[in-house]
Amino acid sequence: MEALIPWATSEAEIAPQHYPCSGRRGKQPIGLATQLRIDLMQQWFNLSDPMMEDALYEIEFMRRFPGPEL
């Protein structure tokens, strides 16, 4: 997937308009790259939010794909 999807370009297009700025108080959102990869996996495997959360805990390749931030 790294070779097929231009992650840097996708992040650059999404970040300014749709992703909250960090530096606020409270719990910070996960990184944009991680969230983008999780959202894509959720679409590819047709998973609901709770199912995706379970998959991130239970399936190793789904844990590794989003990156070390998880």
C-alpha positions as a Markdown table, in Angstrom:
| # | Residue | x | y | z |
|---|---|---|---|---|
| 1 | Met | 0.0 | 0.0 | 0.0 |
| 2 | Glu | 2.9 | 2.3 | 0.6 |
| 3 | Ala | 3.7 | 2.3 | -3.1 |
| 4 | Leu | 0.1 | 2.7 | -4.3 |
| 5 | Ile | -1.1 | 5.5 | -2.1 |
| 6 | Pro | 0.6 | 8.9 | -2.0 |
| 7 | Trp | 0.3 | 9.4 | 1.7 |
| 8 | Ala | 2.2 | 12.7 | 1.9 |
| 9 | Thr | 0.0 | 14.3 | -0.8 |
| 10 | Ser | -3.2 | 13.0 | 0.8 |
| 11 | Glu | -2.2 | 14.3 | 4.2 |
| 12 | Ala | -1.2 | 17.7 | 2.8 |
| 13 | Glu | -4.6 | 18.1 | 1.1 |
| 14 | Ile | -6.7 | 17.0 | 4.1 |
| 15 | Ala | -4.8 | 18.6 | 7.0 |
| 16 | Pro | -5.5 | 22.3 | 6.5 |
| 17 | Gln | -9.3 | 21.9 | 6.1 |
| 18 | His | -10.4 | 18.9 | 8.0 |
| 19 | Tyr | -8.1 | 18.1 | 10.8 |
| 20 | Pro | -8.1 | 19.9 | 14.2 |
| 21 | Cys | -4.9 | 21.7 | 15.3 |
| 22 | Ser | -3.1 | 20.2 | 18.3 |
| 23 | Gly | -2.0 | 22.4 | 21.1 |
| 24 | Arg | -5.4 | 22.4 | 22.8 |
| 25 | Arg | -6.0 | 21.2 | 26.3 |
| 26 | Gly | -7.3 | 17.7 | 26.9 |
| 27 | Lys | -6.7 | 14.5 | 25.0 |
| 28 | Gln | -5.1 | 15.1 | 21.6 |
| 29 | Pro | -6.4 | 13.4 | 18.5 |
| 30 | Ile | -4.3 | 10.6 | 16.9 |
| 31 | Gly | -2.2 | 11.7 | 14.0 |
| 32 | Leu | -3.7 | 12.3 | 10.6 |
| 33 | Ala | -1.6 | 9.6 | 8.9 |
| 34 | Thr | -2.8 | 7.0 | 11.4 |
| 35 | Gln | -6.4 | 8.1 | 11.2 |
| 36 | Leu | -6.3 | 8.1 | 7.4 |
| 37 | Arg | -5.0 | 4.6 | 7.3 |
| 38 | Ile | -7.6 | 3.3 | 9.8 |
| 39 | Asp | -10.4 | 4.9 | 7.8 |
| 40 | Leu | -9.2 | 3.3 | 4.6 |
| 41 | Met | -8.9 | -0.1 | 6.2 |
| 42 | Gln | -12.4 | 0.4 | 7.6 |
| 43 | Gln | -13.7 | 1.0 | 4.0 |
| 44 | Trp | -11.7 | -1.8 | 2.4 |
| 45 | Phe | -12.9 | -4.4 | 4.9 |
| 46 | Asn | -16.4 | -3.0 | 5.3 |
| 47 | Leu | -16.1 | -2.7 | 9.1 |
| 48 | Ser | -18.3 | -0.7 | 11.5 |
| 49 | Asp | -16.5 | 1.5 | 14.1 |
| 50 | Pro | -16.8 | -1.1 | 16.9 |
| 51 | Met | -15.7 | -3.8 | 14.5 |
| 52 | Met | -12.7 | -1.8 | 13.4 |
| 53 | Glu | -11.7 | -1.1 | 17.0 |
| 54 | Asp | -11.8 | -4.8 | 17.8 |
| 55 | Ala | -9.8 | -5.6 | 14.6 |
| 56 | Leu | -7.1 | -3.2 | 15.7 |
| 57 | Tyr | -6.8 | -5.1 | 19.0 |
| 58 | Glu | -7.1 | -8.6 | 17.6 |
| 59 | Ile | -5.5 | -8.7 | 14.1 |
| 60 | Glu | -1.8 | -8.1 | 13.9 |
| 61 | Phe | -1.5 | -6.7 | 10.3 |
| 62 | Met | -4.3 | -4.2 | 11.1 |
| 63 | Arg | -2.4 | -3.1 | 14.1 |
| 64 | Arg | 0.8 | -2.6 | 12.1 |
| 65 | Phe | -0.6 | -0.9 | 9.0 |
| 66 | Pro | -1.6 | 2.4 | 10.7 |
| 67 | Gly | 1.9 | 2.8 | 12.2 |
| 68 | Pro | 3.6 | 2.9 | 15.6 |
| 69 | Glu | 1.3 | 5.6 | 17.0 |
| 70 | Leu | -1.3 | 3.0 | 18.0 |
